[in-house]
């Protein structure tokens, strides 16, 4: 959780204390506007910062104390902000943070603007005030850069997954370079190198904020399911709702019945909201339609925050799995080239977010059943069905690694607490991993693999697994990842037909990102909102705060 700055909690108290800074914060001998006096005031400020983590006086806690101290030590306590146009550029950049779904007040906008007015009116003449003002600006820019580059929060605090390490960028080097730039906004944009998916979602945020400003969309009343050819008093409101988000291109001349044109618009809406696109306006579709626009704004902001932590910037192939969308996409140079459906983990066994690289694939894999599944789930089935192991192609292995005849085991005497065996499912048509699996190192033991249970891909909400990712078209994925190594679909089919287990290493491991994004924008500019199946959005929103735009 990101701490709320003291300036946001007590703005009037802080502004009053800023006016008294000269009298309260520094020794009487440190005054005047000479370079030596200012440098000495800087030294006092930096030492206070290192000692207490505070700027100038008790109630202003630095946002990025380590970065700020490093900057001024490296510059021998020289001022960073000597050009009024660059100070104005920082104010503009802070204000522009609202377009990224952030809150300008979190970067002490009001405090900075008050200090600027005080200086312009001739009330800020002491060296210590100059030093304090300089550090205040640097501190705000340091936090702004950090939040735009890495996100505002450690996602392990809200998803239970480990935070991916920063990319090695040294903020203490970047921030002075930004401060010295002729256009801070342009320099930030260049430094951040946003990819199209971020820019598109940023644009969608402004569009949905405008919808909110215009009054939002009407709620469609509950009632019986709307089907083609039916008349219904709710149709006029349904038309307004679909027009508001562009799912319906234009208002029909007559609204007498739920016709094919309206049904096509509903299908478009359903596809954008992770629903079965059947064209029927039932309870699930009505719930999605009646989500307030303000909630959709927050959903976009939450996903901008996620994109700041992990987005596609690399060259070559990248695999991106979006858990919330139940989709795997293959990208080349940041552009999507192919997608397929996936099955993700149940709510009790969530698929984690992670970053790794696909190193090899296994054809005709065996499956070593995790003990939690074998003892806590399969044991009961074995006790009730003596043919289960044989029918499923399972071998039983004891603690010494020896094969054991299952017929010689008294399964009724075993329990989840007393289960001394390992179950290994042989390769074959009923193997739970299917014909192929894709392996990438990760602490969760998660893989991407085939499945014999093809019917699972026919539903819209596909969270049925124990955490691994089942993919709808695994052979096509393998052919695309291995094409440079001479593997075609025909060759894969030939090798699979042998029934032999085979490991194929990728000449160049392919990066894989497993993410959880409940709002995305496709290449055509359509935004999609997906159900928050693991209920992760609320924690991210609580950390980044409500949508508070500047006047």
C-alpha positions as CSV (number, residue, x, y, z in Angstrom):
1,X,0.0,0.0,0.0
2,X,1.4,3.4,-1.0
3,X,1.3,5.8,2.0
4,X,-0.8,8.9,1.4
5,X,1.5,12.0,1.6
6,X,1.0,14.2,4.5
7,X,0.3,17.1,2.2
8,X,-2.8,15.3,0.9
9,X,-4.0,14.8,4.5
10,X,-3.4,18.2,5.9
11,X,-3.0,20.7,3.0
12,X,-3.9,23.9,4.9
13,X,-1.7,23.0,7.9
14,X,1.2,22.3,5.5
15,X,0.7,25.5,3.5
16,X,0.7,27.5,6.7
17,X,3.9,25.9,7.9
18,X,5.5,26.6,4.5
19,X,4.9,30.3,5.1
20,X,6.8,30.0,8.4
21,X,9.7,27.9,6.9
22,X,12.3,30.7,7.1
23,X,11.7,31.2,10.8
24,X,11.4,27.6,11.9
25,X,13.5,25.3,9.8
26,X,17.0,26.6,9.5
27,X,19.7,28.5,11.6
28,X,19.6,32.2,11.3
29,X,23.0,32.3,9.7
30,X,21.8,30.4,6.6
31,X,20.1,33.1,4.6
32,X,20.5,35.3,1.6
33,X,20.5,34.2,-2.1
34,X,24.2,33.8,-2.8
35,X,25.3,30.5,-4.4
36,X,27.4,29.6,-1.3
37,X,24.5,30.3,1.1
38,X,22.1,28.2,-1.1
39,X,24.6,25.4,-1.3
40,X,25.0,25.4,2.4
41,X,21.2,25.4,2.8
42,X,21.0,22.4,0.4
43,X,23.5,20.6,2.6
44,X,21.4,21.2,5.7
45,X,18.3,20.1,3.9
46,X,19.9,16.9,2.5
47,X,21.3,15.9,5.9
48,X,17.9,16.4,7.5
49,X,16.4,14.3,4.7
50,X,18.9,11.5,5.3
51,X,18.4,11.7,9.0
52,X,14.6,11.8,9.2
53,X,13.2,11.2,5.7
54,X,11.6,14.6,5.9
55,X,11.7,17.8,3.9
56,X,12.3,21.0,5.9
57,X,10.0,20.4,8.8
58,X,8.1,17.6,10.6
59,X,4.9,17.3,8.6
60,X,6.4,17.0,5.1
61,X,7.6,13.5,4.6
62,X,9.7,13.0,1.4
63,X,8.2,10.8,-1.3
64,X,11.5,9.5,-2.6
65,X,14.1,10.4,0.1
66,X,16.9,8.0,-1.1
67,X,16.7,9.2,-4.7
68,X,16.6,12.9,-3.7
69,X,19.5,12.6,-1.4
70,X,21.6,10.7,-4.0
71,X,20.9,13.4,-6.6
72,X,22.1,16.3,-4.5
73,X,25.1,14.5,-3.1
74,X,26.2,13.6,-6.7
75,X,25.7,17.3,-7.7
76,X,27.6,18.6,-4.6
77,X,24.4,20.3,-3.2
78,X,23.9,22.4,-6.4
79,X,20.4,23.6,-7.3
80,X,18.5,21.6,-9.9
81,X,15.7,24.1,-10.6
82,X,17.1,27.4,-11.8
83,X,14.9,28.0,-14.9
84,X,11.3,29.1,-14.4
85,X,10.2,27.6,-17.7
86,X,11.4,24.2,-16.5
87,X,9.6,24.6,-13.2
88,X,6.4,25.4,-15.2
89,X,7.1,22.3,-17.2
90,X,7.1,20.2,-14.0
91,X,3.7,21.6,-13.0
92,X,2.4,20.7,-16.5
93,X,3.8,17.2,-16.2
94,X,2.2,16.7,-12.8
95,X,-1.1,17.9,-14.0
96,X,-0.8,15.6,-17.1
97,X,-0.5,12.6,-14.8
98,X,-4.3,12.5,-14.6
99,X,-4.3,11.3,-18.2
100,X,-2.5,8.2,-16.9
101,X,-5.2,7.6,-14.3
102,X,-3.0,9.0,-11.5
103,X,-3.8,11.9,-9.1
104,X,-1.8,15.1,-9.4
105,X,-2.4,15.9,-5.8
106,X,-0.3,12.9,-4.9
107,X,2.7,14.8,-6.3
108,X,2.1,17.8,-4.1
109,X,0.7,20.0,-6.9
110,X,-1.1,22.4,-4.6
111,X,2.0,22.8,-2.4
112,X,4.3,23.5,-5.4
113,X,1.9,26.0,-6.9
114,X,1.5,27.9,-3.6
115,X,5.3,28.0,-3.3
116,X,5.6,29.3,-6.8
117,X,3.1,32.1,-6.1
118,X,4.9,33.0,-2.9
119,X,8.2,33.2,-4.8
120,X,6.7,35.2,-7.6
121,X,5.2,37.7,-5.1
122,X,8.6,38.2,-3.6
123,X,7.9,36.5,-0.3
124,X,10.5,33.7,-0.8
125,X,13.9,35.3,-0.6
126,X,15.9,33.3,2.0
127,X,18.4,30.7,0.9
128,X,16.8,28.0,3.0
129,X,13.5,28.6,1.3
130,X,15.2,28.3,-2.1
131,X,16.8,25.0,-1.0
132,X,13.6,23.7,0.4
133,X,11.7,24.6,-2.8
134,X,14.4,22.9,-5.0
135,X,14.2,19.6,-3.0
136,X,10.5,19.7,-3.0
137,X,10.4,19.9,-6.8
138,X,13.0,17.1,-7.2
139,X,11.1,14.9,-4.7
140,X,7.9,15.4,-6.6
141,X,9.5,14.6,-10.0
142,X,11.2,11.6,-8.5
143,X,7.9,10.1,-7.4
144,X,6.2,11.0,-10.6
145,X,8.9,9.3,-12.7
146,X,8.8,6.3,-10.4
147,X,5.0,5.9,-10.6
148,X,4.9,6.4,-14.4
149,X,7.8,4.0,-15.0
150,X,7.3,1.3,-12.4
151,X,3.7,1.8,-11.1
152,X,2.6,3.1,-7.7
153,X,2.5,-0.2,-5.8
154,X,4.2,-3.5,-5.3
155,X,1.8,-5.9,-6.9
156,X,2.8,-8.7,-4.6
157,X,0.8,-6.9,-1.9
158,X,-2.4,-7.3,-3.9
159,X,-2.0,-10.4,-5.9
160,X,0.1,-12.7,-3.8
161,X,2.7,-12.9,-6.5
162,X,6.3,-11.7,-6.4
163,X,7.1,-8.2,-7.8
164,X,9.1,-8.4,-11.0
165,X,12.4,-6.5,-10.5
166,X,12.9,-3.0,-11.9
167,X,14.8,-2.9,-15.2
168,X,17.9,-1.4,-13.6
169,X,17.1,2.2,-14.5
170,X,18.7,4.5,-12.0
171,X,16.2,7.2,-11.1
172,X,19.0,9.3,-9.5
173,X,20.5,9.6,-13.0
174,X,17.3,10.0,-14.9
175,X,15.6,12.6,-12.8
176,X,18.3,15.3,-13.1
177,X,18.3,14.7,-16.9
178,X,14.5,15.2,-16.9
179,X,14.7,18.3,-14.8
180,X,17.2,19.9,-17.2
181,X,15.2,19.1,-20.3
182,X,13.6,21.9,-22.4
183,X,10.3,19.9,-22.4
184,X,9.7,17.7,-19.4
185,X,6.5,16.2,-20.8
186,X,8.2,15.2,-24.0
187,X,11.3,13.9,-22.2
188,X,9.1,11.8,-19.9
189,X,7.3,10.4,-22.9
190,X,10.7,9.5,-24.5
191,X,12.0,8.0,-21.3
192,X,8.9,5.8,-20.7
193,X,8.6,4.6,-24.3
194,X,4.9,3.6,-23.9
195,X,3.7,0.8,-26.2
196,X,0.4,1.0,-28.2
197,X,-1.6,-1.0,-25.7
198,X,-0.9,1.5,-23.0
199,X,-1.5,4.5,-25.2
200,X,-4.8,3.0,-26.4
201,X,-6.0,2.4,-22.9
202,X,-5.0,5.9,-21.9
203,X,-7.2,7.2,-24.8
204,X,-10.0,5.0,-23.6
205,X,-9.7,6.6,-20.1
206,X,-10.4,10.0,-21.5
207,X,-13.4,8.8,-23.6
208,X,-15.0,7.1,-20.5
209,X,-14.3,10.2,-18.4
210,X,-16.1,12.2,-21.0
211,X,-19.1,9.8,-20.9
212,X,-19.1,10.3,-17.1
213,X,-19.0,14.1,-17.5
214,X,-21.9,13.9,-19.9
215,X,-24.0,12.1,-17.4
216,X,-23.1,8.4,-18.0
217,X,-25.5,5.9,-19.4
218,X,-29.0,4.8,-18.4
219,X,-29.7,1.7,-16.4
220,X,-31.7,-1.0,-18.2
221,X,-34.3,-2.5,-15.9
222,X,-34.4,-6.1,-15.0
223,X,-37.0,-8.4,-16.6
224,X,-37.4,-11.4,-18.8
225,X,-34.7,-12.3,-21.3
226,X,-34.9,-10.3,-24.5
227,X,-35.0,-12.4,-27.6
228,X,-35.2,-11.6,-31.3
229,X,-38.6,-10.4,-32.4
230,X,-39.9,-9.5,-29.0
231,X,-41.4,-6.2,-28.1
232,X,-40.4,-4.8,-24.7
233,X,-40.9,-1.4,-22.9
234,X,-37.1,-1.4,-22.1
235,X,-36.0,-1.2,-25.7
236,X,-35.7,2.6,-25.8
237,X,-33.4,2.5,-22.8
238,X,-31.5,-0.4,-24.3
239,X,-30.9,1.7,-27.4
240,X,-29.6,4.6,-25.3
241,X,-27.3,2.3,-23.4
242,X,-25.8,0.7,-26.6
243,X,-25.4,4.1,-28.2
244,X,-23.4,5.5,-25.2
245,X,-20.5,3.1,-25.8
246,X,-20.7,2.8,-29.5
247,X,-22.0,-0.7,-29.6
248,X,-24.9,0.6,-31.7
249,X,-23.8,2.8,-34.5
250,X,-26.9,5.0,-34.8
251,X,-30.4,5.4,-33.4
252,X,-32.9,3.2,-35.3
253,X,-35.9,5.0,-36.9
254,X,-38.3,2.8,-35.0
255,X,-37.9,0.8,-31.8
256,X,-40.8,-1.6,-32.0
257,X,-39.1,-4.9,-31.3
258,X,-35.8,-6.5,-30.5
259,X,-34.6,-6.9,-34.1
260,X,-31.4,-8.2,-35.7
261,X,-29.7,-4.8,-35.7
262,X,-30.1,-4.5,-31.9
263,X,-29.1,-8.1,-31.4
264,X,-25.9,-7.5,-33.4
265,X,-25.1,-4.5,-31.1
266,X,-25.7,-6.6,-28.0
267,X,-23.4,-9.3,-29.3
268,X,-20.7,-6.7,-29.8
269,X,-21.3,-5.6,-26.2
270,X,-21.2,-9.1,-24.9
271,X,-17.9,-9.9,-26.7
272,X,-16.4,-6.8,-25.2
273,X,-17.4,-7.8,-21.7
274,X,-16.3,-11.4,-21.5
275,X,-19.8,-12.8,-22.0
276,X,-21.2,-15.5,-24.2
277,X,-22.1,-13.6,-27.4
278,X,-25.5,-15.2,-27.8
279,X,-27.4,-11.9,-28.4
280,X,-29.8,-12.6,-25.6
281,X,-30.2,-9.9,-23.0
282,X,-30.3,-11.9,-19.8
283,X,-29.2,-11.3,-16.2
284,X,-25.5,-11.5,-16.9
285,X,-25.7,-9.0,-19.8
286,X,-27.9,-6.7,-17.8
287,X,-25.4,-6.7,-14.9
288,X,-22.6,-5.7,-17.2
289,X,-24.7,-3.0,-18.9
290,X,-25.6,-1.5,-15.5
291,X,-22.1,-1.1,-14.2
292,X,-21.8,2.6,-13.6
293,X,-19.4,4.5,-15.9
294,X,-17.4,5.7,-12.9
295,X,-16.6,2.0,-12.1
296,X,-15.5,1.5,-15.7
297,X,-13.2,4.6,-15.4
298,X,-11.7,3.1,-12.2
299,X,-11.3,-0.3,-14.0
300,X,-9.3,1.4,-16.8
301,X,-7.1,3.2,-14.2
302,X,-6.4,-0.1,-12.4
303,X,-5.3,-1.6,-15.7
304,X,-3.1,1.3,-16.6
305,X,-1.4,0.7,-13.3
306,X,-0.9,-2.9,-14.2
307,X,0.6,-2.0,-17.6
308,X,3.1,0.3,-16.0
309,X,4.5,-2.8,-14.2
310,X,4.6,-5.2,-17.1
311,X,4.0,-4.5,-20.8
312,X,5.4,-5.7,-24.1
313,X,8.5,-3.8,-25.1
314,X,10.8,-6.5,-26.4
315,X,11.7,-7.6,-29.9
316,X,10.9,-11.0,-31.4
317,X,8.3,-13.4,-30.2
318,X,6.6,-12.9,-26.8
319,X,3.8,-15.0,-25.4
320,X,1.2,-13.0,-23.3
321,X,-1.4,-14.8,-21.3
322,X,-4.3,-12.7,-20.0
323,X,-5.9,-14.7,-17.2
324,X,-9.0,-12.4,-17.0
325,X,-9.7,-12.5,-20.7
326,X,-9.0,-16.3,-20.9
327,X,-6.7,-15.7,-23.9
328,X,-3.2,-16.4,-25.0
329,X,-1.6,-14.1,-27.5
330,X,1.6,-14.4,-29.5
331,X,3.3,-11.1,-30.3
332,X,6.1,-10.3,-32.6
333,X,7.9,-7.0,-32.0
334,X,5.1,-5.9,-29.7
335,X,2.3,-6.5,-32.4
336,X,-0.2,-9.3,-31.8
337,X,0.0,-12.0,-34.6
338,X,-2.2,-14.8,-33.2
339,X,-4.6,-15.6,-30.3
340,X,-6.2,-18.7,-28.8
341,X,-8.5,-19.5,-25.9
342,X,-7.2,-20.7,-22.6
343,X,-8.6,-22.3,-19.4
344,X,-7.2,-20.7,-16.2
345,X,-7.2,-21.6,-12.5
346,X,-10.3,-21.9,-10.3
347,X,-10.9,-19.3,-7.7
348,X,-9.5,-21.7,-5.1
349,X,-6.4,-22.3,-7.2
350,X,-5.7,-19.1,-9.0
351,X,-3.3,-18.8,-11.9
352,X,-0.5,-16.5,-10.7
353,X,0.9,-13.5,-12.6
354,X,4.5,-14.2,-13.6
355,X,7.3,-13.3,-16.0
356,X,9.6,-16.0,-17.5
357,X,10.7,-17.5,-20.8
358,X,9.5,-20.7,-22.6
359,X,12.6,-22.9,-22.8
360,X,11.3,-26.2,-24.1
361,X,8.3,-28.2,-25.1
362,X,7.5,-31.8,-24.3
363,X,5.7,-34.0,-26.8
364,X,3.6,-36.8,-25.4
365,X,4.2,-35.7,-21.8
366,X,3.7,-37.8,-18.7
367,X,2.0,-36.2,-15.7
368,X,3.4,-36.5,-12.2
369,X,0.3,-35.7,-10.2
370,X,1.0,-33.2,-7.4
371,X,0.5,-34.7,-4.0
372,X,-2.2,-32.2,-3.1
373,X,-4.3,-33.4,-6.1
374,X,-3.5,-37.1,-5.7
375,X,-4.2,-37.4,-2.0
376,X,-6.9,-34.8,-1.6
377,X,-8.9,-35.3,-4.8
378,X,-8.0,-38.5,-6.7
379,X,-7.8,-40.8,-3.6
380,X,-11.5,-40.6,-3.0
381,X,-12.2,-41.5,-6.7
382,X,-9.8,-44.4,-6.5
383,X,-11.5,-45.7,-3.4
384,X,-14.9,-45.6,-5.2
385,X,-13.7,-46.8,-8.6
386,X,-11.3,-49.7,-8.7
387,X,-10.7,-49.2,-12.5
388,X,-9.9,-45.5,-12.3
389,X,-6.1,-45.9,-12.3
390,X,-6.1,-48.5,-15.1
391,X,-8.6,-46.5,-17.3
392,X,-6.6,-43.3,-16.8
393,X,-3.2,-44.8,-17.5
394,X,-1.8,-44.1,-14.0
395,X,1.3,-45.8,-12.6
396,X,1.8,-46.0,-8.8
397,X,5.3,-45.2,-7.5
398,X,6.4,-45.7,-3.8
399,X,8.8,-43.5,-1.8
400,X,11.8,-45.5,-3.2
401,X,10.8,-44.8,-6.8
402,X,9.6,-48.3,-7.5
403,X,6.5,-49.2,-9.5
404,X,3.8,-50.7,-7.3
405,X,0.9,-52.9,-8.4
406,X,-2.2,-50.9,-7.4
407,X,-4.2,-54.1,-6.9
408,X,-1.9,-54.9,-4.0
409,X,-2.7,-51.7,-2.1
410,X,-5.5,-51.4,0.4
411,X,-6.7,-48.0,-0.8
412,X,-9.5,-47.9,1.8
413,X,-6.9,-47.6,4.6
414,X,-5.3,-44.6,3.1
415,X,-6.2,-41.0,3.7
416,X,-5.0,-37.5,2.6
417,X,-2.7,-37.5,5.7
418,X,-1.5,-41.1,5.0
419,X,-0.7,-41.3,1.3
420,X,2.8,-42.7,0.7
421,X,2.6,-43.0,-3.1
422,X,3.2,-40.8,-6.2
423,X,0.8,-41.1,-9.2
424,X,2.3,-40.8,-12.7
425,X,-0.1,-40.7,-15.7
426,X,1.5,-42.2,-18.8
427,X,1.4,-40.3,-22.1
428,X,-1.7,-41.0,-24.1
429,X,-5.0,-39.7,-25.3
430,X,-6.5,-39.3,-21.8
431,X,-3.4,-37.7,-20.2
432,X,-4.4,-34.5,-18.4
433,X,-1.6,-32.6,-20.1
434,X,-2.8,-33.7,-23.5
435,X,-0.3,-34.1,-26.3
436,X,2.1,-31.3,-25.5
437,X,3.3,-29.0,-22.7
438,X,5.3,-25.8,-22.7
439,X,7.8,-25.3,-19.9
440,X,9.2,-22.1,-18.4
441,X,10.9,-21.8,-15.0
442,X,8.8,-20.3,-12.3
443,X,8.3,-20.7,-8.5
444,X,4.7,-21.7,-8.9
445,X,5.2,-24.8,-10.9
446,X,2.8,-23.4,-13.6
447,X,3.0,-24.5,-17.2
448,X,1.0,-24.1,-20.5
449,X,-0.4,-27.4,-21.8
450,X,-2.9,-29.2,-23.9
451,X,-6.0,-30.9,-22.5
452,X,-8.2,-33.8,-23.5
453,X,-11.2,-31.9,-22.1
454,X,-12.0,-29.9,-25.2
455,X,-15.5,-28.9,-24.0
456,X,-14.1,-26.6,-21.4
457,X,-13.2,-24.0,-24.2
458,X,-16.9,-23.6,-25.2
459,X,-17.8,-21.5,-22.2
460,X,-17.1,-17.8,-21.8
461,X,-15.8,-17.9,-18.2
462,X,-13.1,-20.6,-18.3
463,X,-11.6,-20.9,-14.8
464,X,-11.5,-24.7,-14.2
465,X,-7.8,-25.7,-13.7
466,X,-5.6,-26.2,-10.7
467,X,-3.6,-23.1,-11.7
468,X,-1.9,-24.3,-14.9
469,X,-2.9,-22.8,-18.3
470,X,-4.7,-25.1,-20.7
471,X,-4.5,-23.9,-24.3
472,X,-7.0,-24.5,-27.0
473,X,-4.6,-24.7,-30.0
474,X,-1.4,-26.1,-28.5
475,X,0.0,-27.6,-31.7
476,X,-0.4,-24.3,-33.6
477,X,1.4,-22.5,-30.8
478,X,4.2,-25.0,-30.9
479,X,4.6,-24.7,-34.7
480,X,4.8,-20.9,-34.4
481,X,7.4,-21.0,-31.6
482,X,9.5,-23.7,-33.4
483,X,9.1,-22.6,-37.0
484,X,12.6,-21.2,-37.2
485,X,13.9,-24.7,-36.2
486,X,12.2,-26.5,-39.0
487,X,9.1,-27.7,-37.1
488,X,5.9,-27.7,-39.0
489,X,2.4,-29.0,-38.0
490,X,3.1,-32.0,-40.2
491,X,6.3,-32.8,-38.4
492,X,4.7,-32.3,-35.0
493,X,1.9,-34.7,-36.0
494,X,4.4,-37.3,-37.1
495,X,6.3,-37.1,-33.8
496,X,3.2,-37.2,-31.7
497,X,1.9,-40.3,-33.5
498,X,4.9,-42.3,-32.3
499,X,3.6,-42.0,-28.7
500,X,7.2,-41.4,-27.5
501,X,7.9,-38.7,-25.0
502,X,10.3,-36.1,-26.5
503,X,11.7,-32.9,-25.3
504,X,12.4,-30.1,-27.9
505,X,14.4,-27.1,-26.7
506,X,13.8,-23.7,-28.2
507,X,17.0,-22.3,-29.8
508,X,16.1,-18.9,-28.3
509,X,13.8,-19.0,-25.2
510,X,10.7,-17.0,-25.8
511,X,9.6,-14.5,-23.1
512,X,6.2,-15.2,-21.5
513,X,4.1,-12.8,-19.5
514,X,1.1,-14.2,-17.5
515,X,-0.9,-11.1,-16.6
516,X,-4.3,-10.2,-15.1
517,X,-5.9,-7.4,-17.0
518,X,-9.6,-6.7,-16.8
519,X,-9.6,-3.8,-19.3
520,X,-7.8,-3.9,-22.6
521,X,-8.1,-2.1,-26.0
522,X,-7.6,-4.1,-29.2
523,X,-5.9,-2.9,-32.4
524,X,-9.2,-1.7,-33.8
525,X,-9.7,0.6,-30.8
526,X,-12.5,-1.3,-29.1
527,X,-12.2,-1.5,-25.3
528,X,-13.1,-4.8,-23.5
529,X,-13.9,-5.2,-19.9
530,X,-13.6,-8.6,-18.3
531,X,-15.1,-9.9,-15.0
532,X,-12.7,-9.6,-12.1
533,X,-12.8,-13.4,-11.4
534,X,-10.1,-13.3,-8.7
535,X,-11.3,-10.1,-7.2
536,X,-8.0,-8.4,-7.6
537,X,-9.1,-5.0,-8.9
538,X,-10.3,-3.6,-5.6
539,X,-7.0,-3.9,-3.9
540,X,-5.2,-2.2,-6.7
541,X,-7.7,0.6,-6.8
542,X,-7.4,1.1,-3.0
543,X,-3.7,1.5,-3.5
544,X,-3.8,4.0,-6.3
545,X,-6.7,6.0,-4.8
546,X,-10.0,7.4,-6.2
547,X,-10.2,9.3,-9.5
548,X,-9.5,12.9,-8.4
549,X,-8.8,15.1,-11.3
550,X,-7.5,18.7,-11.1
551,X,-9.9,21.6,-11.8
